[in-house]
Amino acid sequence: MARCCAIKAEVVGQDETESGLRAILNFGHTIGHAIENISGYGKYLHGEAISIGQVVAARLSAGLPERDVARIADLFRRTGLPVTVR
C-alpha cells in the first residue's frame, strides 16, 4: 500500500492540474463512482467499486485484447476484490 501511495503522489506531483499524466489515476473511477452512488454508498467500499469499474472500463476499451481484460479481472480476484456487481 505504501508503494501505491508513493506512485500516486509522484503522478500527482508531476501533473498537479490534471492536464495529462494524472488521467491514468482515473481509470475505472467514473463507473466505480456510479456503482457507489446507485448502491447507496454502503454496499461497496470505494476500492471495491473502483475494481469493478476498472474491469468494466477494460471491457469497454476499444482494441484491448480479452486476455488483458481477463488478466486485470484475475489480479483483482486474487486480492479478494470484486470484479462484478453482486
C-alpha positions as CSV (number, residue, x, y, z in Angstrom):
1,M,0.0,0.0,0.0
2,A,2.8,2.4,0.8
3,R,4.3,1.8,-2.7
4,C,0.9,2.5,-4.3
5,C,0.6,5.8,-2.4
6,A,4.1,6.8,-3.4
7,I,3.4,6.1,-7.0
8,K,0.2,8.1,-6.8
9,A,2.0,11.0,-5.1
10,E,4.6,11.0,-7.8
11,V,2.0,11.1,-10.6
12,V,0.1,13.9,-8.8
13,G,3.3,15.8,-8.3
14,Q,4.1,15.7,-12.0
15,D,0.6,16.8,-13.0
16,E,-1.0,18.9,-10.3
17,T,-3.5,20.4,-12.6
18,E,-4.8,17.1,-14.1
19,S,-3.9,18.1,-17.6
20,G,-2.1,14.9,-18.8
21,L,-0.4,12.1,-17.0
22,R,-2.7,12.3,-13.9
23,A,-5.6,10.9,-16.1
24,I,-4.2,7.4,-15.5
25,L,-5.3,7.7,-11.9
26,N,-9.0,8.0,-13.1
27,F,-9.1,4.5,-14.8
28,G,-12.4,3.0,-13.7
29,H,-13.5,5.8,-11.5
30,T,-16.4,7.1,-13.5
31,I,-18.1,3.7,-13.5
32,G,-16.9,3.0,-9.9
33,H,-18.4,6.2,-8.6
34,A,-21.7,5.4,-10.4
35,I,-21.7,2.0,-8.7
36,E,-21.1,3.6,-5.3
37,N,-24.0,6.0,-6.0
38,I,-26.6,3.6,-7.2
39,S,-25.8,1.2,-4.4
40,G,-26.3,3.9,-1.7
41,Y,-22.7,4.4,-0.7
42,G,-22.7,1.4,1.6
43,K,-22.7,-1.9,-0.3
44,Y,-19.2,-1.4,-1.8
45,L,-16.1,0.2,-0.3
46,H,-14.6,2.7,-2.7
47,G,-11.8,0.4,-3.7
48,E,-14.3,-2.4,-4.4
49,A,-16.4,-0.2,-6.6
50,I,-13.3,1.0,-8.5
51,S,-12.1,-2.5,-9.1
52,I,-15.4,-3.3,-10.7
53,G,-15.2,-0.1,-12.6
54,Q,-11.8,-0.9,-13.9
55,V,-12.9,-4.3,-15.2
56,V,-15.9,-2.7,-16.9
57,A,-13.8,0.1,-18.4
58,A,-11.3,-2.5,-19.7
59,R,-14.1,-4.5,-21.3
60,L,-15.4,-1.3,-23.0
61,S,-12.0,-0.3,-24.2
62,A,-11.7,-0.5,-28.0
63,G,-8.9,-2.8,-29.1
64,L,-8.0,-4.1,-25.7
65,P,-7.5,-7.9,-26.1
66,E,-9.7,-10.1,-24.0
67,R,-6.6,-11.7,-22.4
68,D,-5.7,-8.3,-20.9
69,V,-9.2,-7.8,-19.6
70,A,-9.1,-11.3,-18.1
71,R,-5.7,-10.6,-16.5
72,I,-7.0,-7.4,-14.9
73,A,-10.0,-9.2,-13.5
74,D,-7.9,-12.1,-12.3
75,L,-5.5,-9.8,-10.4
76,F,-8.4,-8.2,-8.6
77,R,-10.0,-11.6,-7.8
78,R,-6.7,-12.8,-6.4
79,T,-6.6,-9.9,-4.0
80,G,-10.2,-10.5,-2.9
81,L,-11.7,-7.6,-4.7
82,P,-15.0,-8.0,-6.7
83,V,-15.0,-7.7,-10.4
84,T,-18.7,-7.7,-11.0
85,V,-21.7,-6.1,-9.2
86,R,-23.3,-8.7,-6.9
